[in-house]
Amino acid sequence: MAVKSLKMMLLLSLIVPVWAVAQESGSGASTTQYKIAVVDRKEVFDNYEKQKREWAELESEKKQLQDQIDSLSNTITADKDRLESQASSMSEEQQQQLRDKIESDYRKYQTEFKRLQGEIDSKSRKFFARMMEDIDAAVNQIGANENYHLIFEADSKSPTSVLYYSETIDITSRVIARLNGQSQ
């Protein structure tokens, strides 16, 4: 509960200056009402049906790739066990051939492991990027369609706090004009 109170105090500390600047820039009219909201993108992500479906597909792909790695590992382990248990009944040449095969399979295992891990990592990054793009697009659509002025991220662990803002509260050009006017 204390974290939510802290978040609200932080949000208010951000909102009041924006409200004051908007009041200054107005025609001196009494009060302007602003529509402000918060969104917990983690909660949205966790409950997004498309995310659940695509995550299940990605997990299935990861399992198939892991099965390939496990198969190579099992082959190496079986060959090592065979070399240990049957070395006395093998010729030196047969033992060397089996050692060479084990070494070759191990190099192949290492190469495949790195390749497949890279593939899994790449697919995971693309998955998360797509899901966040979908979520941010939905936030922006709601912000514009429902006339919000600000939409903040509700998750305190998020790297950013503002997800959407209306251009009506953007004072960037005024700040630039003031700075440029002062520097002359």
Stockholm file with secondary structure:
# STOCKHOLM 1.0

chainA/1-184         MAVKSLKMMLLLSLIVPVWAVAQESGSGASTTQYKIAVVDRKEVFDNYEKQKREWAELESEKKQLQDQIDSLSNTITADKDRLESQASSMSEEQQQQLRDKIESDYRKYQTEFKRLQGEIDSKSRKFFARMMEDIDAAVNQIGANENYHLIFEADSKSPTSVLYYSETIDITSRVIARLNGQSQ
#=GR chainA/1-184 SS CHHHHHHHHHHHHHHHHHHHHHHHHTTSCSCCCCCEEEECHHHHHHHCHHHHHHHHHHHHHHHHHHHHHHHHHHHHHHHHHHHHHHGGGSCHHHHHHHHHHHHHHHHHHHHHHHHHHHHHHHHHHHHHHHHHHHHHHHHHHHHHHTTCSEEEECCTTCSCSEEEECGGGCCHHHHHHHHHHHCC
#=GC SS_cons         CHHHHHHHHHHHHHHHHHHHHHHHHTTSCSCCCCCEEEECHHHHHHHCHHHHHHHHHHHHHHHHHHHHHHHHHHHHHHHHHHHHHHGGGSCHHHHHHHHHHHHHHHHHHHHHHHHHHHHHHHHHHHHHHHHHHHHHHHHHHHHHHTTCSEEEECCTTCSCSEEEECGGGCCHHHHHHHHHHHCC
//
